[in-house]
Amino acid sequence: MKSITSLKNGISYAVPLIFLISFFSFKNRNSTNNTARNIHLAGLVVDASTLEPVSSAKIYSSDEKLLGKTNDEGYYNINFQANNEGQIEFVLKIKKNNYKPFTDKEKWGNFHHNPNFILYFGISKVNDEVNGFSTFSNEAIQNKELNYQMVIKGFESIKSKKAFEDELTDLKTGNENVLFKLSNDLYIASNTGWIKIGSDTDHISLNNTKVVEAKELNSLVKRSEIKGMTPVELKNAKFLIYTK
């Protein structure tokens, strides 16, 4: 900026100077935009079935560059470069002997700073039918230093969710029920999701054509018939279930 200001009085060189200033401004803007954003990730790699830590799991970029590996506690802490502008997109590959390779494709917002997040991976053994997963921590960690203590703290919610999902799966086994009671709470469930409801007298709209109480669902609808369900704000119903 100093050179630009000092050259403003050089009238006889106005045209070439304007050209040079424009050129270098364009170049500087491009060089700023071309500065790749640094991604900082920490987390755990665990067994998708047991949630036990997996040691020596290797984390690769999409071009097979080794970014890091887990320690004995399944903990990893890595840094890598992402695309320089627009939405942040990257691919991570998790590999470990006797486990299925797991590929995680991430697509984030257009961060103008270097983001850091806690990201957990669950990988499945070769003969295990459980699917692998990736999930973020519920902890607010942006602008905080990532460390093992933060990662472990955030993992508690993941374990609680896994325990809930396992219990619900057990309740769903061998039946076509829609309404379930779990730990004194009530849920309506399809084969792909669930919604917590307030009581068994909550009004449920079926296909926007019939309203019933939740306690009637198991005698009216099979879980495999549900194509969608959602909370609603209707005068006569709190939830809507689609079977068509």
N, C-alpha and C positions, 0 to 999 in steps of 0.2 A: 504493500500500500504506500510506503514511503516513496518508492520510485515512481509510482503512478502520479502521486501528488506533485512531485518536483518536476515532472515532465509536462505538466499541463500548460506551462507558459511557452513551450517550444512551438510557436505557431508554424514556422516553416517546415516542421517535421510532423505536422498534425496527422496527415494521412498515413504514413508508415507507422507512426507511433500508435495510432488508433488500431491499426491492423495487429501490431505486436501485442498491445495490451489485450485486445480481444482474444488473440491466439493463446496468450499465457493464462488469461482468465479461464478460457474454455479448458485448457490443459489442467489447470489447478482444480477446477470443479470436477473434472473427470477423475483426477487422481484421488480426490476425496471420496467420490462415489465408489471408486475401485478398491477402497480399503475394506478388506474382508472383515466381517464381524466374528469375534472370537466367542465360541460357545463353551461354557463351563458346565459340565454335568457331573453330579455325584449320585450315588445310589447303591442299591444292592442287586445282585443276581442271585435268585433263589430257585429252588425246585418248585415248579408250578403246582405240584400235587401236595407236597408237604410244607412248603414255604421255608424249608431249611436252607441255610446259605450254601452257595456253590462256589468253591474256591477254584482259583486258576482258570476261570472262564475268561476267554479272550474277547475283546471288543474291537471290531474292525470298522473302518469306513467303507463306503460303497465301492471304492477302488482297492479294497483289501489291504489298506494300510492299517497296521496295528496301532490302536490308540491307547490301549491299556489293558490290564487284566485285574481280576478280583484277588483280594487277599484271603486269608483263612476264614474271615468273617463274611465273605461274599461281597465286600465293599470295593467300590471302584471310584476313582476321581480323575476325570479326563478333561482335556481342553483340545479344541480343534477349530478350524476355520470353516465358516459357512459362506454361502453366496453373499455378494457384497451389497445387493439392493433388492427391494421388494420383499415378498414373504420369504421367511427363512424356511428352507427345505433341505433335509439331509436324510441319509439312510445309515443305520447302524446294524451291524451283524454280530450276533453273539454266538460263540462256538465253544464247545467243551466236549471232550471225549465221552462217549456213551450217552450223549444228549443230542436231540435234534437241533440242527442250526436254526436260530431264530432271527428273523429280519424285521426290523422296526423302521417304518417310514414316517417321518415327522414333517408336518407342515404347520408353521407358526405364523404369527402376525408379522408385520413389518417393523421389527424392533430397530430403533435408531441407536441403541447402545449395545453393549456386549452382554447378552442375557445369561443368567445362571439359574439352573433348575435342579431339583431332585427327581430322578426318574428310576423307577424300579422295574426290573425285568424278571419274569418267571419263565424258565425253560423246562421242556419236558424230556424225560428219558426216552430213549429210542423206542421202547416197547410200551410206553405209557400213552393212554388215550386222552389224557388231559391236555388241553390246548395251552400253548405258551401265551404270555401276556406282557404288556408294558403299561404302566400307569404312573401318573405324577403324584407327588406328595400333596396332601391338603394343606400343608404348612405354608405360610407366606414367607418365602425365603429370598425374594429378589433383593439385591443390594446387601445381602448378608454373606458372610464367609461360609462356604460349604464345608461341613466336617462330618465325621462319623456320628457324633452325638445327635446332630440334627437329622441325619438319615435314619437312625434307629428310632428316634421319637416319631417321625412321620410314618414309619412302617407299622406302628401300632394300629392305625386306622385301616391299613391294608389287611392286616391279620383279622381284625374284627369283621371286615366285610367278607373275607374268605370264609370265616366260621359261619356267618349268617347264610351265605350262598350254599354252603355244604348242608346245613340243616334244612334249608328250604328244598334242596334237591332230594334229600332223604324223604321229606314229607310228600313230594310229588311222585316218588317212585311207586309204580303199580296202580296208579289211579288217574282219573281225568278231572279231578277237582279243580276249581277256580279259586275258591275262598279257603284261606289257611290261617291258622292261629299259631303264632310263634313268639315265645317269651311274652305272652299276654298282649301281644299286638296282632292286628289283623291285616292280611294282605290279600289282594287279588293278583293272580299270577297267570301269565300265558306261558308258552313253552320257551319264550325268549326274553321275558322281563317280568317285572312285578311293580305294584303300586301299594303303598301303605294307606289304609283307610282308617276312619275314625271309629266306626262301630258296625255291627252286623245289620243295623237298621239304616245305614247310609243308602240313599237312593242311587241306583245305577241305571243308566239308559242303555238299552240294547238296540243298536243300529238306528238310534233316533226314532224308534217306532214304539217301544215299550219300556216302561219304567218299573223296576222291581227293587226290592230290598236286597242288600248284599247276601243275607242268609239264604235267599232263594236260588242263588246262582248255581250251586252244585247240582241242583235238580233240573236246571234249565239249559245250561251251556257246558259243553265239553271244552277242556283247556286247549285241545288240539284244533278246535274250531276258531279260536280267537286269532284274528288277523291284525288287531290293533286295539289299544286302550289308552285313555288319557284322562286326567282331571279336567273338569269343565265347570263353568259358572252358569248353569242353567237354573231356572226357577224351580224345576222339579227334579233335578239330579246333580250330583257332585262329580260323577264319573261316567265316562262313555266307553262302551265296549263294542267293537266291530267284529262281526263274524261273516260279513259279506264283502 
